Amino acid sequence: MIFTNPAGAPELACDQCGCRWFDRTAAETCYECGAPVTDENRAEIAAALAEFEARRLNNKGNKPCN
């Protein structure tokens, strides 16, 4: 599940419980329910981040966010 944070950037949330916290050091699972981050989830967030970056560059030129 992808949602947009207050800054407008996409964030990955658990498909099972909606939690936004994942254990990326062990098995890449949701902290709340233990659901795994799937390859489909990774592809979905990668596409959303690429789209966000393209919009950001289009709106602000080639300046970095910070």
PQR file with spaces between the fields and no chain letter, atoms N, CA, C, O and H, PARSE charges and radii, in Angstrom:
ATOM       1  N    MET     1       0.862   -1.168    0.000 -0.4000 1.5000
ATOM       2  CA   MET     1       0.000    0.000    0.000 -0.0000 2.0000
ATOM       3  C    MET     1       0.908    1.230    0.000  0.5500 1.7000
ATOM       4  O    MET     1       1.860    1.310    0.776 -0.5500 1.4000
ATOM       5  N    ILE     2       0.607    2.166   -0.863 -0.4000 1.5000
ATOM       6  CA   ILE     2       1.363    3.421   -0.937 -0.0000 2.0000
ATOM       7  C    ILE     2       0.444    4.556   -0.490  0.5500 1.7000
ATOM       8  O    ILE     2      -0.714    4.626   -0.901 -0.5500 1.4000
ATOM       9  H    ILE     2      -0.166    2.101   -1.494  0.4000 1.0000
ATOM      10  N    PHE     3       0.960    5.428    0.343 -0.4000 1.5000
ATOM      11  CA   PHE     3       0.230    6.633    0.699 -0.0000 2.0000
ATOM      12  C    PHE     3       1.175    7.807    0.581  0.5500 1.7000
ATOM      13  O    PHE     3       2.385    7.621    0.454 -0.5500 1.4000
ATOM      14  H    PHE     3       1.901    5.372    0.677  0.4000 1.0000
ATOM      15  N    THR     4       0.646    8.994    0.622 -0.4000 1.5000
ATOM      16  CA   THR     4       1.449   10.207    0.497 -0.0000 2.0000
ATOM      17  C    THR     4       1.584   10.870    1.854  0.5500 1.7000
ATOM      18  O    THR     4       0.587   11.117    2.532 -0.5500 1.4000
ATOM      19  H    THR     4      -0.337    9.145    0.725  0.4000 1.0000
ATOM      20  N    ASN     5       2.821   11.160    2.252 -0.4000 1.5000
ATOM      21  CA   ASN     5       3.042   11.826    3.533 -0.0000 2.0000
ATOM      22  C    ASN     5       2.752   13.325    3.402  0.5500 1.7000
ATOM      23  O    ASN     5       2.523   13.805    2.293 -0.5500 1.4000
ATOM      24  H    ASN     5       3.631   10.960    1.701  0.4000 1.0000
ATOM      25  N    PRO     6       2.758   14.071    4.510 -0.5600 1.5000
ATOM      26  CA   PRO     6       2.432   15.502    4.447  0.2800 2.0000
ATOM      27  C    PRO     6       3.347   16.325    3.530  0.5500 1.7000
ATOM      28  O    PRO     6       2.942   17.378    3.037 -0.5500 1.4000
ATOM      29  N    ALA     7       4.568   15.854    3.303 -0.4000 1.5000
ATOM      30  CA   ALA     7       5.486   16.563    2.413 -0.0000 2.0000
ATOM      31  C    ALA     7       5.234   16.217    0.949  0.5500 1.7000
ATOM      32  O    ALA     7       5.861   16.791    0.059 -0.5500 1.4000
ATOM      33  H    ALA     7       4.897   14.998    3.704  0.4000 1.0000
ATOM      34  N    GLY     8       4.318   15.282    0.696 -0.4000 1.5000
ATOM      35  CA   GLY     8       3.981   14.914   -0.666 -0.0000 2.0000
ATOM      36  C    GLY     8       4.729   13.705   -1.204  0.5500 1.7000
ATOM      37  O    GLY     8       4.499   13.287   -2.339 -0.5500 1.4000
ATOM      38  H    GLY     8       3.808   14.816    1.419  0.4000 1.0000
ATOM      39  N    ALA     9       5.618   13.143   -0.404 -0.4000 1.5000
ATOM      40  CA   ALA     9       6.393   11.980   -0.841 -0.0000 2.0000
ATOM      41  C    ALA     9       5.627   10.684   -0.581  0.5500 1.7000
ATOM      42  O    ALA     9       4.890   10.584    0.400 -0.5500 1.4000
ATOM      43  H    ALA     9       5.805   13.482    0.518  0.4000 1.0000
ATOM      44  N    PRO    10       5.798    9.698   -1.452 -0.5600 1.5000
ATOM      45  CA   PRO    10       5.141    8.421   -1.235  0.2800 2.0000
ATOM      46  C    PRO    10       5.841    7.628   -0.135  0.5500 1.7000
ATOM      47  O    PRO    10       7.059    7.702    0.022 -0.5500 1.4000
ATOM      48  N    GLU    11       5.052    6.871    0.620 -0.4000 1.5000
ATOM      49  CA   GLU    11       5.596    5.989    1.642 -0.0000 2.0000
ATOM      50  C    GLU    11       4.913    4.645    1.539  0.5500 1.7000
ATOM      51  O    GLU    11       3.735    4.550    1.197 -0.5500 1.4000
ATOM      52  H    GLU    11       4.062    6.811    0.493  0.4000 1.0000
ATOM      53  N    LEU    12       5.672    3.608    1.840 -0.4000 1.5000
ATOM      54  CA   LEU    12       5.148    2.252    1.817 -0.0000 2.0000
ATOM      55  C    LEU    12       4.482    1.945    3.153  0.5500 1.7000
ATOM      56  O    LEU    12       5.028    2.249    4.213 -0.5500 1.4000
ATOM      57  H    LEU    12       6.629    3.684    2.117  0.4000 1.0000
ATOM      58  N    ALA    13       3.298    1.339    3.094 -0.4000 1.5000
ATOM      59  CA   ALA    13       2.598    0.873    4.284 -0.0000 2.0000
ATOM      60  C    ALA    13       2.279   -0.602    4.102  0.5500 1.7000
ATOM      61  O    ALA    13       2.183   -1.085    2.973 -0.5500 1.4000
ATOM      62  H    ALA    13       2.854    1.091    2.233  0.4000 1.0000
ATOM      63  N    CYS    14       2.119   -1.305    5.185 -0.4000 1.5000
ATOM      64  CA   CYS    14       1.820   -2.729    5.152 -0.0000 2.0000
ATOM      65  C    CYS    14       0.467   -2.985    4.494  0.5500 1.7000
ATOM      66  O    CYS    14      -0.522   -2.325    4.812 -0.5500 1.4000
ATOM      67  H    CYS    14       2.197   -0.912    6.101  0.4000 1.0000
ATOM      68  N    ASP    15       0.434   -3.942    3.581 -0.4000 1.5000
ATOM      69  CA   ASP    15      -0.823   -4.309    2.924 -0.0000 2.0000
ATOM      70  C    ASP    15      -1.806   -4.954    3.892  0.5500 1.7000
ATOM      71  O    ASP    15      -3.015   -4.905    3.667 -0.5500 1.4000
ATOM      72  H    ASP    15       1.238   -4.478    3.323  0.4000 1.0000
ATOM      73  N    GLN    16      -1.307   -5.554    4.962 -0.4000 1.5000
ATOM      74  CA   GLN    16      -2.166   -6.275    5.888 -0.0000 2.0000
ATOM      75  C    GLN    16      -2.787   -5.379    6.961  0.5500 1.7000
ATOM      76  O    GLN    16      -3.985   -5.463    7.231 -0.5500 1.4000
ATOM      77  H    GLN    16      -0.325   -5.594    5.145  0.4000 1.0000
ATOM      78  N    CYS    17      -1.957   -4.515    7.574 -0.4000 1.5000
ATOM      79  CA   CYS    17      -2.467   -3.738    8.714 -0.0000 2.0000
ATOM      80  C    CYS    17      -2.340   -2.222    8.552  0.5500 1.7000
ATOM      81  O    CYS    17      -2.869   -1.471    9.371 -0.5500 1.4000
ATOM      82  H    CYS    17      -0.984   -4.447    7.354  0.4000 1.0000
ATOM      83  N    GLY    18      -1.643   -1.761    7.499 -0.4000 1.5000
ATOM      84  CA   GLY    18      -1.498   -0.329    7.265 -0.0000 2.0000
ATOM      85  C    GLY    18      -0.341    0.319    7.999  0.5500 1.7000
ATOM      86  O    GLY    18      -0.114    1.521    7.857 -0.5500 1.4000
ATOM      87  H    GLY    18      -1.214   -2.372    6.834  0.4000 1.0000
ATOM      88  N    CYS    19       0.396   -0.457    8.782 -0.4000 1.5000
ATOM      89  CA   CYS    19       1.551    0.065    9.520 -0.0000 2.0000
ATOM      90  C    CYS    19       2.593    0.590    8.547  0.5500 1.7000
ATOM      91  O    CYS    19       2.760    0.040    7.458 -0.5500 1.4000
ATOM      92  H    CYS    19       0.212   -1.433    8.897  0.4000 1.0000
ATOM      93  N    ARG    20       3.295    1.649    8.930 -0.4000 1.5000
ATOM      94  CA   ARG    20       4.347    2.218    8.083 -0.0000 2.0000
ATOM      95  C    ARG    20       5.742    1.844    8.556  0.5500 1.7000
ATOM      96  O    ARG    20       6.721    2.344    8.002 -0.5500 1.4000
ATOM      97  H    ARG    20       3.160    2.096    9.815  0.4000 1.0000
ATOM      98  N    TRP    21       5.869    0.984    9.559 -0.4000 1.5000
ATOM      99  CA   TRP    21       7.165    0.646   10.122 -0.0000 2.0000
ATOM     100  C    TRP    21       7.551   -0.770    9.717  0.5500 1.7000
ATOM     101  O    TRP    21       6.796   -1.718    9.936 -0.5500 1.4000
ATOM     102  H    TRP    21       5.074    0.578   10.008  0.4000 1.0000
ATOM     103  N    PHE    22       8.725   -0.901    9.129 -0.4000 1.5000
ATOM     104  CA   PHE    22       9.212   -2.190    8.669 -0.0000 2.0000
ATOM     105  C    PHE    22      10.580   -2.472    9.250  0.5500 1.7000
ATOM     106  O    PHE    22      11.395   -1.564    9.415 -0.5500 1.4000
ATOM     107  H    PHE    22       9.338   -0.131    8.951  0.4000 1.0000
ATOM     108  N    ASP    23      10.833   -3.745    9.563 -0.4000 1.5000
ATOM     109  CA   ASP    23      12.139   -4.187   10.024 -0.0000 2.0000
ATOM     110  C    ASP    23      12.967   -4.501    8.788  0.5500 1.7000
ATOM     111  O    ASP    23      12.822   -5.570    8.195 -0.5500 1.4000
ATOM     112  H    ASP    23      10.171   -4.482    9.429  0.4000 1.0000
ATOM     113  N    ARG    24      13.834   -3.574    8.397 -0.4000 1.5000
ATOM     114  CA   ARG    24      14.631   -3.765    7.193 -0.0000 2.0000
ATOM     115  C    ARG    24      15.964   -4.450    7.472  0.5500 1.7000
ATOM     116  O    ARG    24      16.685   -4.797    6.537 -0.5500 1.4000
ATOM     117  H    ARG    24      13.951   -2.706    8.878  0.4000 1.0000
ATOM     118  N    THR    25      16.301   -4.649    8.741 -0.4000 1.5000
ATOM     119  CA   THR    25      17.579   -5.266    9.062 -0.0000 2.0000
ATOM     120  C    THR    25      17.509   -6.783    9.085  0.5500 1.7000
ATOM     121  O    THR    25      18.522   -7.448    8.865 -0.5500 1.4000
ATOM     122  H    THR    25      15.715   -4.368    9.501  0.4000 1.0000
ATOM     123  N    ALA    26      16.359   -7.334    9.342 -0.4000 1.5000
ATOM     124  CA   ALA    26      16.240   -8.791    9.445 -0.0000 2.0000
ATOM     125  C    ALA    26      15.586   -9.368    8.188  0.5500 1.7000
ATOM     126  O    ALA    26      16.272   -9.730    7.232 -0.5500 1.4000
ATOM     127  H    ALA    26      15.536   -6.794    9.521  0.4000 1.0000
ATOM     128  N    ALA    27      14.286   -9.448    8.199 -0.4000 1.5000
ATOM     129  CA   ALA    27      13.583  -10.131    7.109 -0.0000 2.0000
ATOM     130  C    ALA    27      12.692   -9.197    6.303  0.5500 1.7000
ATOM     131  O    ALA    27      11.881   -9.659    5.499 -0.5500 1.4000
ATOM     132  H    ALA    27      13.729   -9.154    8.976  0.4000 1.0000
ATOM     133  N    GLU    28      12.831   -7.882    6.508 -0.4000 1.5000
ATOM     134  CA   GLU    28      11.961   -6.911    5.844 -0.0000 2.0000
ATOM     135  C    GLU    28      10.495   -7.280    6.039  0.5500 1.7000
ATOM     136  O    GLU    28       9.780   -7.622    5.097 -0.5500 1.4000
ATOM     137  H    GLU    28      13.489   -7.507    7.160  0.4000 1.0000
ATOM     138  N    THR    29      10.085   -7.198    7.282 -0.4000 1.5000
ATOM     139  CA   THR    29       8.709   -7.508    7.658 -0.0000 2.0000
ATOM     140  C    THR    29       8.098   -6.340    8.422  0.5500 1.7000
ATOM     141  O    THR    29       8.813   -5.495    8.960 -0.5500 1.4000
ATOM     142  H    THR    29      10.666   -6.921    8.047  0.4000 1.0000
ATOM     143  N    CYS    30       6.777   -6.303    8.464 -0.4000 1.5000
ATOM     144  CA   CYS    30       6.050   -5.279    9.206 -0.0000 2.0000
ATOM     145  C    CYS    30       6.289   -5.472   10.702  0.5500 1.7000
ATOM     146  O    CYS    30       6.223   -6.596   11.200 -0.5500 1.4000
ATOM     147  H    CYS    30       6.197   -6.990    8.027  0.4000 1.0000
ATOM     148  N    TYR    31       6.564   -4.396   11.413 -0.4000 1.5000
ATOM     149  CA   TYR    31       6.748   -4.471   12.862 -0.0000 2.0000
ATOM     150  C    TYR    31       5.466   -4.870   13.577  0.5500 1.7000
ATOM     151  O    TYR    31       5.520   -5.567   14.590 -0.5500 1.4000
ATOM     152  H    TYR    31       6.618   -3.483   11.008  0.4000 1.0000
ATOM     153  N    GLU    32       4.323   -4.446   13.074 -0.4000 1.5000
ATOM     154  CA   GLU    32       3.049   -4.709   13.754 -0.0000 2.0000
ATOM     155  C    GLU    32       2.556   -6.138   13.583  0.5500 1.7000
ATOM     156  O    GLU    32       2.239   -6.813   14.563 -0.5500 1.4000
ATOM     157  H    GLU    32       4.280   -3.879   12.251  0.4000 1.0000
ATOM     158  N    CYS    33       2.490   -6.604   12.324 -0.4000 1.5000
ATOM     159  CA   CYS    33       1.862   -7.907   12.085 -0.0000 2.0000
ATOM     160  C    CYS    33       2.805   -8.964   11.519  0.5500 1.7000
ATOM     161  O    CYS    33       2.433  -10.135   11.433 -0.5500 1.4000
ATOM     162  H    CYS    33       2.748   -6.056   11.528  0.4000 1.0000
ATOM     163  N    GLY    34       4.015   -8.575   11.132 -0.4000 1.5000
ATOM     164  CA   GLY    34       4.983   -9.536   10.622 -0.0000 2.0000
ATOM     165  C    GLY    34       4.834   -9.873    9.146  0.5500 1.7000
ATOM     166  O    GLY    34       5.544  -10.748    8.649 -0.5500 1.4000
ATOM     167  H    GLY    34       4.317   -7.624   11.202  0.4000 1.0000
ATOM     168  N    ALA    35       3.926   -9.202    8.425 -0.4000 1.5000
ATOM     169  CA   ALA    35       3.749   -9.470    6.996 -0.0000 2.0000
ATOM     170  C    ALA    35       5.025   -9.107    6.244  0.5500 1.7000
ATOM     171  O    ALA    35       5.652   -8.089    6.540 -0.5500 1.4000
ATOM     172  H    ALA    35       3.350   -8.492    8.829  0.4000 1.0000
ATOM     173  N    PRO    36       5.409   -9.927    5.279 -0.5600 1.5000
ATOM     174  CA   PRO    36       6.635   -9.633    4.529  0.2800 2.0000
ATOM     175  C    PRO    36       6.448   -8.504    3.522  0.5500 1.7000
ATOM     176  O    PRO    36       5.343   -8.261    3.037 -0.5500 1.4000
ATOM     177  N    VAL    37       7.549   -7.820    3.219 -0.4000 1.5000
ATOM     178  CA   VAL    37       7.573   -6.854    2.123 -0.0000 2.0000
ATOM     179  C    VAL    37       7.836   -7.678    0.870  0.5500 1.7000
ATOM     180  O    VAL    37       8.873   -8.332    0.757 -0.5500 1.4000
ATOM     181  H    VAL    37       8.447   -8.017    3.613  0.4000 1.0000
ATOM     182  N    THR    38       6.899   -7.646   -0.068 -0.4000 1.5000
ATOM     183  CA   THR    38       7.008   -8.479   -1.264 -0.0000 2.0000
ATOM     184  C    THR    38       7.758   -7.753   -2.378  0.5500 1.7000
ATOM     185  O    THR    38       7.985   -6.545   -2.308 -0.5500 1.4000
ATOM     186  H    THR    38       6.057   -7.116    0.024  0.4000 1.0000
ATOM     187  N    ASP    39       8.137   -8.508   -3.405 -0.4000 1.5000
ATOM     188  CA   ASP    39       8.759   -7.899   -4.580 -0.0000 2.0000
ATOM     189  C    ASP    39       7.796   -6.914   -5.235  0.5500 1.7000
ATOM     190  O    ASP    39       8.218   -5.884   -5.760 -0.5500 1.4000
ATOM     191  H    ASP    39       7.953   -9.490   -3.462  0.4000 1.0000
ATOM     192  N    GLU    40       6.505   -7.231   -5.205 -0.4000 1.5000
ATOM     193  CA   GLU    40       5.494   -6.323   -5.755 -0.0000 2.0000
ATOM     194  C    GLU    40       5.465   -5.010   -4.969  0.5500 1.7000
ATOM     195  O    GLU    40       5.346   -3.936   -5.559 -0.5500 1.4000
ATOM     196  H    GLU    40       6.162   -8.068   -4.779  0.4000 1.0000
ATOM     197  N    ASN    41       5.575   -5.097   -3.627 -0.4000 1.5000
ATOM     198  CA   ASN    41       5.629   -3.890   -2.801 -0.0000 2.0000
ATOM     199  C    ASN    41       6.840   -3.040   -3.165  0.5500 1.7000
ATOM     200  O    ASN    41       6.737   -1.821   -3.296 -0.5500 1.4000
ATOM     201  H    ASN    41       5.672   -5.969   -3.149  0.4000 1.0000
ATOM     202  N    ARG    42       7.991   -3.698   -3.330 -0.4000 1.5000
ATOM     203  CA   ARG    42       9.221   -2.976   -3.687 -0.0000 2.0000
ATOM     204  C    ARG    42       9.082   -2.273   -5.037  0.5500 1.7000
ATOM     205  O    ARG    42       9.497   -1.124   -5.191 -0.5500 1.4000
ATOM     206  H    ARG    42       8.074   -4.689   -3.224  0.4000 1.0000
ATOM     207  N    ALA    43       8.499   -2.965   -6.007 -0.4000 1.5000
ATOM     208  CA   ALA    43       8.310   -2.370   -7.330 -0.0000 2.0000
ATOM     209  C    ALA    43       7.338   -1.197   -7.261  0.5500 1.7000
ATOM     210  O    ALA    43       7.541   -0.181   -7.925 -0.5500 1.4000
ATOM     211  H    ALA    43       8.161   -3.898   -5.882  0.4000 1.0000
ATOM     212  N    GLU    44       6.291   -1.335   -6.464 -0.4000 1.5000
ATOM     213  CA   GLU    44       5.291   -0.281   -6.323 -0.0000 2.0000
ATOM     214  C    GLU    44       5.896    0.982   -5.708  0.5500 1.7000
ATOM     215  O    GLU    44       5.639    2.085   -6.191 -0.5500 1.4000
ATOM     216  H    GLU    44       6.126   -2.161   -5.925  0.4000 1.0000
ATOM     217  N    ILE    45       6.692    0.835   -4.654 -0.4000 1.5000
ATOM     218  CA   ILE    45       7.281    2.015   -4.015 -0.0000 2.0000
ATOM     219  C    ILE    45       8.371    2.610   -4.911  0.5500 1.7000
ATOM     220  O    ILE    45       8.529    3.831   -4.952 -0.5500 1.4000
ATOM     221  H    ILE    45       6.901   -0.061   -4.262  0.4000 1.0000
ATOM     222  N    ALA    46       9.118    1.780   -5.622 -0.4000 1.5000
ATOM     223  CA   ALA    46      10.142    2.303   -6.530 -0.0000 2.0000
ATOM     224  C    ALA    46       9.506    3.154   -7.627  0.5500 1.7000
ATOM     225  O    ALA    46      10.021    4.220   -7.964 -0.5500 1.4000
ATOM     226  H    ALA    46       8.990    0.789   -5.589  0.4000 1.0000
ATOM     227  N    ALA    47       8.395    2.687   -8.182 -0.4000 1.5000
ATOM     228  CA   ALA    47       7.697    3.448   -9.220 -0.0000 2.0000
ATOM     229  C    ALA    47       7.134    4.750   -8.653  0.5500 1.7000
ATOM     230  O    ALA    47       7.218    5.796   -9.297 -0.5500 1.4000
ATOM     231  H    ALA    47       7.977    1.821   -7.909  0.4000 1.0000
ATOM     232  N    ALA    48       6.568    4.689   -7.460 -0.4000 1.5000
ATOM     233  CA   ALA    48       6.002    5.887   -6.832 -0.0000 2.0000
ATOM     234  C    ALA    48       7.103    6.910   -6.523  0.5500 1.7000
ATOM     235  O    ALA    48       6.906    8.111   -6.706 -0.5500 1.4000
ATOM     236  H    ALA    48       6.500    3.839   -6.937  0.4000 1.0000
ATOM     237  N    LEU    49       8.257    6.432   -6.056 -0.4000 1.5000
ATOM     238  CA   LEU    49       9.368    7.343   -5.760 -0.0000 2.0000
ATOM     239  C    LEU    49       9.924    7.971   -7.034  0.5500 1.7000
ATOM     240  O    LEU    49      10.267    9.153   -7.042 -0.5500 1.4000
ATOM     241  H    LEU    49       8.417    5.456   -5.907  0.4000 1.0000
ATOM     242  N    ALA    50      10.017    7.191   -8.111 -0.4000 1.5000
ATOM     243  CA   ALA    50      10.500    7.735   -9.387 -0.0000 2.0000
ATOM     244  C    ALA    50       9.541    8.802   -9.905  0.5500 1.7000
ATOM     245  O    ALA    50       9.977    9.839  -10.404 -0.5500 1.4000
ATOM     246  H    ALA    50       9.739    6.230   -8.105  0.4000 1.0000
ATOM     247  N    GLU    51       8.248    8.553   -9.791 -0.4000 1.5000
ATOM     248  CA   GLU    51       7.253    9.542  -10.225 -0.0000 2.0000
ATOM     249  C    GLU    51       7.338   10.811   -9.371  0.5500 1.7000
ATOM     250  O    GLU    51       7.253   11.922   -9.895 -0.5500 1.4000
ATOM     251  H    GLU    51       7.894    7.710   -9.385  0.4000 1.0000
ATOM     252  N    PHE    52       7.505   10.644   -8.066 -0.4000 1.5000
ATOM     253  CA   PHE    52       7.632   11.788   -7.166 -0.0000 2.0000
ATOM     254  C    PHE    52       8.862   12.614   -7.522  0.5500 1.7000
ATOM     255  O    PHE    52       8.790   13.842   -7.575 -0.5500 1.4000
ATOM     256  H    PHE    52       7.574    9.742   -7.641  0.4000 1.0000
ATOM     257  N    GLU    53       9.988   11.952   -7.766 -0.4000 1.5000
ATOM     258  CA   GLU    53      11.219   12.657   -8.107 -0.0000 2.0000
ATOM     259  C    GLU    53      11.075   13.406   -9.432  0.5500 1.7000
ATOM     260  O    GLU    53      11.549   14.535   -9.564 -0.5500 1.4000
ATOM     261  H    GLU    53      10.047   10.955   -7.723  0.4000 1.0000
ATOM     262  N    ALA    54      10.428   12.786  -10.402 -0.4000 1.5000
ATOM     263  CA   ALA    54      10.212   13.449  -11.691 -0.0000 2.0000
ATOM     264  C    ALA    54       9.345   14.691  -11.527  0.5500 1.7000
ATOM     265  O    ALA    54       9.629   15.730  -12.122 -0.5500 1.4000
ATOM     266  H    ALA    54      10.044   11.869  -10.295  0.4000 1.0000
ATOM     267  N    ARG    55       8.292   14.588  -10.724 -0.4000 1.5000
ATOM     268  CA   ARG    55       7.434   15.764  -10.474 -0.0000 2.0000
ATOM     269  C    ARG    55       8.205   16.843   -9.739  0.5500 1.7000
ATOM     270  O    ARG    55       8.068   18.027  -10.049 -0.5500 1.4000
ATOM     271  H    ARG    55       8.061   13.744  -10.240  0.4000 1.0000
ATOM     272  N    ARG    56       9.015   16.446   -8.767 -0.4000 1.5000
ATOM     273  CA   ARG    56       9.797   17.399   -7.987 -0.0000 2.0000
ATOM     274  C    ARG    56      10.771   18.157   -8.884  0.5500 1.7000
ATOM     275  O    ARG    56      10.886   19.379   -8.793 -0.5500 1.4000
ATOM     276  H    ARG    56       9.127   15.484   -8.516  0.4000 1.0000
ATOM     277  N    LEU    57      11.463   17.433   -9.740 -0.4000 1.5000
ATOM     278  CA   LEU    57      12.420   18.081  -10.642 -0.0000 2.0000
ATOM     279  C    LEU    57      11.716   18.981  -11.641  0.5500 1.7000
ATOM     280  O    LEU    57      12.227   20.046  -11.987 -0.5500 1.4000
ATOM     281  H    LEU    57      11.370   16.440   -9.813  0.4000 1.0000
ATOM     282  N    ASN    58      10.562   18.568  -12.102 -0.4000 1.5000
ATOM     283  CA   ASN    58       9.791   19.359  -13.053 -0.0000 2.0000
ATOM     284  C    ASN    58       9.290   20.656  -12.414  0.5500 1.7000
ATOM     285  O    ASN    58       9.234   21.698  -13.068 -0.5500 1.4000
ATOM     286  H    ASN    58      10.147   17.702  -11.822  0.4000 1.0000
ATOM     287  N    ASN    59       8.931   20.582  -11.145 -0.4000 1.5000
ATOM     288  CA   ASN    59       8.384   21.753  -10.450 -0.0000 2.0000
ATOM     289  C    ASN    59       9.446   22.702   -9.923  0.5500 1.7000
ATOM     290  O    ASN    59       9.191   23.900   -9.794 -0.5500 1.4000
ATOM     291  H    ASN    59       8.977   19.736  -10.615  0.4000 1.0000
ATOM     292  N    LYS    60      10.632   22.190   -9.615 -0.4000 1.5000
ATOM     293  CA   LYS    60      11.633   23.038   -8.963 -0.0000 2.0000
ATOM     294  C    LYS    60      12.951   23.105   -9.713  0.5500 1.7000
ATOM     295  O    LYS    60      13.926   23.633   -9.179 -0.5500 1.4000
ATOM     296  H    LYS    60      10.838   21.217   -9.719  0.4000 1.0000
ATOM     297  N    GLY    61      13.010   22.604  -10.898 -0.4000 1.5000
ATOM     298  CA   GLY    61      14.282   22.580  -11.607 -0.0000 2.0000
ATOM     299  C    GLY    61      15.137   21.430  -11.096  0.5500 1.7000
ATOM     300  O    GLY    61      14.599   20.431  -10.618 -0.5500 1.4000
ATOM     301  H    GLY    61      12.217   22.176  -11.332  0.4000 1.0000
ATOM     302  N    ASN    62      16.419   21.547  -11.184 -0.4000 1.5000
ATOM     303  CA   ASN    62      17.317   20.469  -10.782 -0.0000 2.0000
ATOM     304  C    ASN    62      17.892   20.663   -9.386  0.5500 1.7000
ATOM     305  O    ASN    62      18.981   20.165   -9.099 -0.5500 1.4000
ATOM     306  H    ASN    62      16.855   22.359  -11.572  0.4000 1.0000
ATOM     307  N    LYS    63      17.199   21.360   -8.529 -0.4000 1.5000
ATOM     308  CA   LYS    63      17.679   21.591   -7.175 -0.0000 2.0000
ATOM     309  C    LYS    63      17.332   20.409   -6.266  0.5500 1.7000
ATOM     310  O    LYS    63      16.218   19.892   -6.348 -0.5500 1.4000
ATOM     311  H    LYS    63      16.314   21.764   -8.762  0.4000 1.0000
ATOM     312  N    PRO    64      18.245   19.971   -5.412 -0.5600 1.5000
ATOM     313  CA   PRO    64      17.915   18.920   -4.452  0.2800 2.0000
ATOM     314  C    PRO    64      16.920   19.444   -3.410  0.5500 1.7000
ATOM     315  O    PRO    64      16.799   20.654   -3.219 -0.5500 1.4000
ATOM     316  N    CYS    65      16.219   18.543   -2.745 -0.4000 1.5000
ATOM     317  CA   CYS    65      15.228   18.925   -1.729 -0.0000 2.0000
ATOM     318  C    CYS    65      15.850   19.694   -0.572  0.5500 1.7000
ATOM     319  O    CYS    65      15.232   20.621   -0.050 -0.5500 1.4000
ATOM     320  H    CYS    65      16.318   17.559   -2.899  0.4000 1.0000
ATOM     321  N    ASN    66      17.060   19.326   -0.163 -0.4000 1.5000
ATOM     322  CA   ASN    66      17.633   19.982    1.011 -0.0000 2.0000
ATOM     323  C    ASN    66      18.902   20.672    0.693  0.5500 1.7000
ATOM     324  O    ASN    66      19.515   21.275    1.574 -0.5500 1.4000
ATOM     325  H    ASN    66      17.561   18.573   -0.587  0.4000 1.0000
